[in-house]
């Protein structure tokens, strides 16, 4: 019986799949000769997928500027496949308007208006980003060539099962259809999990007492219509999900912001607004995006380097993030920050950069000598870099009253805006860039299997959270809108160390802060954060089936407190799905934020040797190498 055409199935058709498809097209001429079938299983539009779908509120924005978003594996990317330079979002938008990019369907009038007003420094709408991603997907498919057949199934994959032919798999779809493939790639992007037990209890409490509760969710997927005008709502979490929530509950209900002559925003209500009481562990929102320009370009890491990591690996069997890696990362952040301060603002420092640099090089970040050096060279204490204070800015504060909490949080937001939008504080941008370079390099330089369990837990938890807090915040105007809502009486702050409980005696939710005596109660409670990763409790049927069938398992780490599950799908360094006993499942691959791989988004800044592009290239080449062996014809069944 003749061999059939090799087939690949992608479960999920969002930007990650689009990126891998482009890499398949780039490397296929050198690695695989012959026809190929590709199936993309995606219930939403391919390219944008669920998270970046067009069908969401026009007021929801990206947290990156148009110049900082690309899908192309440009020449900065260190990978084995050929580079492919292409337009970032800003350049693409200009090309569409100028007629230089023609393979774009007719766009809606409001999208055309957005294209005309877009600048490289603009924060595009997610609707506009969906158009860019869908264009990139079509382009990637076209680049695969005429002997590659790509079929998009607007359907949901429900199960994958081995076929008794030596290595292929049958993918079952919700419609009842089936697809047989030699390689299956789980590229599901951000997925939902079944509600955690604690949140489920809160939901049952709300239902019993006629209240409202929203568990951790993707904000745009939640129906907030039961929340009435004037209703008090407790909100835990002040990250990006919180920013989206504000858009939907205020502008989304007809309110608007007007800028006054002093640059401050005033909120003009529609009459449909609730009143929010918001808090979190830190008690403050994510840092604003930065609008200043560097006086001196930030270079690649000086201390967190391949040479330094190799030296650590040769000395230690296992690396510890806090002991071995974080001090190097912190020192790189400090180097970039102080270099910008010295070279850009010499009037704020004592001595020369050359002298400071020579002494700084020789000192550990966590040393008294380094602290003394900074104290002497930077007389203004508020300009010295204290990463622990950056992480928890209100730590140690004891607030005596509700008004004290409001003053402290609003003053923090105002100061953050001053530092990050003023042209005279580009040291904040230097810190941003230094952390970004390390974030992109961590997975490339540090073998995951050489980290101890506690460190893997720390990287997926604290490090990712700290990086997001500093580098992945909202546009500055979102923080100004928060202040306007606060002044209008629609947003109150609970402060850091927030707690929430359900009070059966009153049938209401009660919330407060461990650092404040203020306690509030409300009939509505929103957990404004993304659901935690969980393969065992996944709401995605294909991922849940992978676990229940014994083909995949959650990553489990042995820590001093016992065995800890990260909730993420265990994969190898080559993105192979691993069985519960750690063996690679032939022909099954997985990539994305819900896997134990490093995970660094699906698109990135141009010219940054971005981690997702390196991963896409390596996975595409691994798939093609897997398919080079003769593929057997399916056996009758």
N, C-alpha and C positions, 0 to 999 in steps of 0.2 A: 504494500500500500504506500503511495507516495506521501512524503512529508507535506504537512499543510503549511500555510503562511504563518509565521510567528505572530503572536498577538500579545499586546500589552493592554491592561485595564487600569485606568486611573479612577479611584474612588474619591470623588471630589474634583471639581473643575475650576477652582478659583485661581488666584494669581500664582500660587506655588506650582500647580500643575502647568500653568502657562509657561513658567520659567523653566521647568524641566523639559517641556516640549521643545522650547527654543534650543536648549542644550543638546537634545537628541538630534535636532536638525544640524547643529554645528558639528557634532562629532561623528555622525553616521557615515559620511563619506570615507573616513579613515578606519572605522571599526566594524561596519556591518554593510555587507553588499547583498541586496536583494529586497524583495517586497516585504512590507510590514503592515500589520493591522493594529490600529490604536482605537480603543474605546474609552470615552470620557463619560463617567456617570455623574451627572450634576443636575439637581432639581431646579436650580436657578440658572441665570445666564452664564455660559462658560466665559472664563476670564475674570469676571468680577466675583462670581459665587455669591454666597449668602451675606457675608459681612460687608462686602463692598458693592452690594446690589444697588441698582438705580432706584428701586422702590423704597426710599426712605426720605425723611424730612429734608426739605431744601435748606434749612438752617444749620444742618449738621455739617461740620467742617473736618478736614484732615488736620492733624497736629504737626504737619510738616509743610514747608513752603513748596511752591510749584517747582522751584529750581532744585529742591532736595529729594525729588522722587523720580526714580528711574527703574525700569524693568530690565535694562540691558546689562549684560555681562561685558563691561567695557575693558579696556586694555589695562586697567589697574588691578584687575582680578587675577590672583595667582592660581591658575588652574591649568590642567592638561589640555583642555579643549581650546579651540580658537576663540579669540575675543570677538565680540560683535558690538561695536559702538552704535548707539542709536539715540533718539531724542528723549531727554527727560520730559516730564509732564509739561513744563513751561515751554520748551522748544516745540514739543508736539502741538500744543495749543496754537502757537504762532504759525506753525506749518499748515495746520488745518485752515486757519483764517486766510493765509497767503495763497492757498491753493497748491502748496508744495507737497502736502500729504493729501492724497485724493481717495485712498481706500477707506473712507469713513462714511457710514450711512448718514442720511439726513438727520440733523440734530434738532432737538426741540428749541423753540425760540429763546427760552430762558437759559438754555445751555449755551447758545450762541452769544447771548448777552454776557455770560460769564467768561467765555473765551475772549471777548473784546476787552473786558475790564481786567483780565488776568495779567499780573506781572510776575517776574521770577520770585518776588518777595511775598506774593499773595498766598493766603491759605485757601486752597481750593475746596469746593464742596465735595462731599463724598459722591454725589451724583456725577460730577465731572470726572472724578477719578475712575468711576465705573466705566465711563466711555473710553478712557485711555487703556484700562486693563482689558476691555473686550476687544479693542483694536489690536493690542499686542497679542492676544490669543489668536486672533485670525491670522495675523502676520506669522506667528510661530507655526501654525498649521500649514500655511502656504509654503513656508520654507522647507518643510519636510520632503517635498517633491511629489511627482505624479505616481510613483509606485508605493507610496504610503497612503493607506486609506484611514481617514480619521472619522469616526462616527460618534456623535454626541447623543447620549441618551438623557433626555430631561426626565430623570427618574431617580429613585433612591435605592442604593445598594443595601441589601438586608443581610446577606450572608455570603461567605466564601468557603468552599469546601474542596478538598483535594480530589482529583480525578485519578483513577487507577491506570495511568498511562506513563508513569515515570516522572511526573513533575508538573503537570498543568493543573489549573484550578477552575472550578465553575463558580461564577459570580451570579448570585440570584438577585433579582430586582423586585421592587415593591409591586410592579405591574404584572409580575408573573413571568417576565422574560428572563432568559439566561444568557450569559456570555462566557465562553471558555477562553482562558488566557494562559500563556506561559509565565507571564510576569504580572503581578498585581501590585499596584502602588497605592497605599493609603495616603492620600494628601488632603485631609479633611479640614485643614485650617483650624480655626477656633471652634470647638464643639461644646455642646451643652452637656451637663451632667444631671442625673436625677437629683432631686432636691435632697440636701443633706438632712439627716434626722433632726438636728436642732432647728433648722429653718422650716422643716415640715411641721414641727410642733408649733412654731410661731404662726404658720399659716392656718393650722387648725384652730388655734386660739382666736385669730382674727375672724375666721368664719363663724365660730361659736358666738362671738360677741358683736357681730355685725360690723367689724372693722375691715381694714385693708392691709395686706402684707404682700410685698414683692420680694421673693428670694433673690439671691445673686443670679443675674441674668444679663443678656445683652439688652441694653436700655431700649433700643429701638424696637425690640420684640415684645415689650410689655404694654398692656393696655392700662393706661393711667386714668381713663375716663371716670372710674368710680370715685376718684378724689375730687371733692367738691370745692367750690370757691370758698375761701376763708377757712378751710379746714387746716388744722395743725397736723404736720407730718414730720415724724422723726426720720432722719436719714443718716445711716452709718456709711462712711466712705466718702472721701473728698478728692478722688482721683479723676480719671478721664470719664468714667461712667457717671460721676456726679456732674461733670460739665455738660454732658449730653442731657442729663435729667433736667438741668436748669433750662436748656434750650427748649425742650419739649413742654415743660410745665408753664413757661412764661411767654417767650416769643411764640411758641407753638399754640398758645391759647389767645393770641392776638395782641399781647403786649409788645412794646417796642422801646428801644433805647435811643435817646437823643443826646448828642454831644454838646456840652455847653462851651462858652468862650474860654473857660479855663481848662478845657480838655477832659473834664470829668463827665461821666455819663449820668443822665437822669432817666429813671425808668418811668414810662408812661403806662399805667396798668389798663387792662381791658375789663377788669371786673371778674375775671374767671380764675384769679390766682389763689393758690393755697399759701400757707405760711410754713416754711421749712425750718427745722431745727437740726443743724448738721454738725457732725463731729467725726472723729476717726482716731486711730492710734497716735498720729502726729498732731491732729487737730487743725491742720492747715492744708490748703490745696497744693497740688503739684506746682513746681516752679514754672513761671512764665517762659515762653520761648523768648529768644534773645534777638534784638534788632541792631545791636552795635556791630562794628567791624573791627577785626583784629589789627593792631598796630604792627605786630610781628607774627608771621604764620606759625601755627603750632605744628611741630614736627612729629614724626612717628615716635612711639614710646622710647624713652632713653634708658629706663631701668627694667621695665617689663618686656624683656626681649627674648629671642630664641636662645641666645647665649646664656642668659641668666637662668632661664627655665631648664635648659640642658644641664647646667651645673647643679641645680637643685635635684634634678632627676637622678644624676649620678651619685648624689650624696644620700638621698632618701628613697626608700622603697615606696613610700606613700607620701604624697604632698598634702599639707593642710592649708586650706584657703586662708584662714586668718593668720596663721603663723608664717607661711612661706610666700603667699601670693599677694595678699592685701597690702602688706607694707610696701611692696614694689609698686602696686597700683596707686596707692596713696601718694607715694613719692613722685610718680610721674604726674599726677594731678597737681601736686604742689609745685613741681618744677615749671609746668606750663603756666600756672596761675601767677607765680612770682616773676617769671620771665616777662610776661605781659605787663605786669605792674611796674617793673623796673624800666623796661624799654619804652612803654607807652606813657608813663606818668612819673617821670623822675622826681618831680616836686613832692611826691607822696612817700618817698623812700630816702634812706640815708645810705650813702656809698654807691658803688657802681655794681652793675650786673656781673661783670667779670669777677669781682671780688666775692660777691654773694654766691655765684655759681660754683666757684672753686671750693668754698667751704661746704655748700649744700651737697655737692657730689659725694663728699667724704662722710656724711652723716646719715644715720638711719632716720626715717621719718618719725618713728616713735622713740625719740631720744630727747633728753633734756637740752642737749647742746643745739639740736635743731630748733626747738622752741625758743631758746635764748637768741639764736641767730635771727629768727623772724621777729621777735620782740624788739631787738635793737634796730633792725633794718626798716621795720614798718611801724612807726610811732603810733599810728591810729589803730587801736585794737580792733575796730570794726572791719578793717581791711585785711586782717590776718586770716588765713585759711584754717578753719577748724572743721574737719570733715564730720566729726561726731555732732557738732552743733548744726551743721548743714542737714544731717540726717534727722535729728530730733530737735528742731529749733526752740520748742517750748519745754524741753525737758528740765525738770527741777523747779518750774514755776508753780507757785501755789496761789491760786486766784481766790480773792476774798469775796467776790460777788459776780453776778451775771454781767454787770457793766465792765468789770475788770477783764473778763474773758473777751467781750466784744472789742474793747480798746486794744487788747494785745493782738488778737487775730487780725483786725483791720490794719493795725500798724505794721504787722509782719507783711501783709499783702502789699501795702503801699511801698514798703521798703524793697520788696522783691521787684516791684514794677520799676522803681527808681534805678535799681542796679542793673536790671536786664533790658530796659528800654532806653536808658541814657547812653549817648555816644561816648560818655566819659568813664564807663565801667566795663570795658571790653575784657577785663580779667575774668568776668563770668563766662564769656564765650570761650576763653582759653581753657577753663575748667571743663566746660561742656565738651570741647573737642578732644581733650585728653582722655576723658572717660569714654567717649565714643570710640576712639581708636582701640582702647583696651578691650571694650566690650566686643568689638569685631574680631580682635586677635585672640581672645581667650580660648575659644574652641580650636583654633588653628595651632596654638603653641602648647596647650596643656592636654595630654592624653587623658581622656575621662577615666580610664581604668587605673590610672596612677593616683587618683584623688581618693582620700579616705571618705567613708560614707558621710560623716558629718559635713565635709566640704561640699559634696554633691548636693546635700540638703541646703546648705548655705547659699550656693550659687543659684539654684532654682528658686530659692526663697528670698533671702535678704539682698543678695547682690543684684538680682534682677529688679527687685522693688526699689532699691536705692538708685540704680541707674535710671529707672523710669521716673522716679520722683524728681531727679535733677535734670535729666535730658529729654524726657518725653512728655513734658507738660503741654498745656494748651496755649494758643495764641494769647498775646498780652491783653487784647480787648476782652477776652473772656473773664480775666480777673477784674478788669474795670467794671464789667457787668455784674460780677458778684458784689462788688462794693456798692454799686448803684441799687441792687436789690436789697442789700443790707440797709442802706440809708432810707429806702422806701418802706422798710418794715416787713419785707417778705422773706428775708433770710436772716436767721439768727445762728450764732455759733455756740456749740457746746464745749469746744476745747479738746485738748489731747486726752488720751487714756479713756476714750468713750466706753460706756457700758450700756446695755439695753436689757430689760427683762419684761416679761409679761406678768401683769398683776391681776390675778383672778378676782381679787376683792372688788376691783373697780371695772374690770373688763377692758382695761386700756394698757397700752405699752408705756413703760416708764424708762427714761434715759437720763444719764448724767455723765460726769467726768470724774475720774479718780483724783484730779487736781483742782476740783472746784466743788463748792457746796450746792451748786445749782442743780435742781432736778425738775424735769418737765414730763408731762404725760400727754399722750395723743392716741387717737383711735387708728392711726395709720402709721405704718413703719415700712421703709424701703431700704433694703440692703444694696447699696449702690456700688456693686463690684461685680467682676466676672465670676462665674462659677469655677470652683476649683477643679483641676484636672482629675478625672477618675475614669479609668478603663472599666473597672468593675461596676460602676454606676453610670456608665455612659448613656446618654439619651440618643446616641447615634446607633441604629440597629446593627450596622456592619461592624462597628468597633466593639460593641457589646458581644456580638456573636464570635468575634475573633477571640475574645477572652473566654467565653462560656464553652467554646469548642475545644479549648486547650491548645490553640495554635499560638496564642500570645498571652502575655502576663504583664502585670504592673511591675514597675521597678521597685524593688525593696532594698532598703539600706539597713545595715546593722550598726546602730549607734549605741552610745552609752546608756540610752534609755530603752534599749531593746530594738526590735525590728520596726522600721518605719517605711511606709509606702509613700512614694512621691505621687502616686495616682497616675503616673505617666506610663505609656506603653514602652516596654523594654526593647530597645533596638541596639544593634551593634554599631561600631564606628563607621560601618559602610551602609547604615540605615536598613540592615536586614532585620526583619521581625524575629525575635528570639523566643524560643519555647520556655515554659516554666523551668526547665532544667538548663537553660542557657544555650541550647543548640540553635543554629540558624535555620529558619524555615525556608527551604528552597523556593525561590520565585516570589517570595513575599517581602515587600519593602514598605517602609513607612517614614514619613518626613513631616515635620511641622511642630508647633508649640506644645502639642499634647504627647510628644514622644520624649524619651530620655535623652535624645540628642540635644545639642546646645540650643537650637532654635533661636533664630534672630530675625523673624519677620519674613515677608515674601518679596519686598522691594526695599530699596535703600537709597542713600545719597550716591550720586555719581562719583567716580574716581576715589573710592575709599576701600578698594579691595574687600568688598562687602561679603560677610559670611554667608548669607543665603545664596549668593551667586556661586561661591565656591562649592557649597553643598549641592546645588542643582547640577553643576557640571560633573562632580564626582559621581552622583547618583545616576545621571544619564549615561555616563561611560560604563558604569557597573552594569546597568541594564543591557546595554548593547553587547558587552562582553558575555553576559549570561545567555543572550540569544544566539551567539555565534555557533553554539553546538547545534547539531541537527535536531529539529523539532519533530517528535513522533506524531503520527496522525492519531486522532482520538479513537479510542476503542468503542465498539458498540455497547450500548447499555440498555 
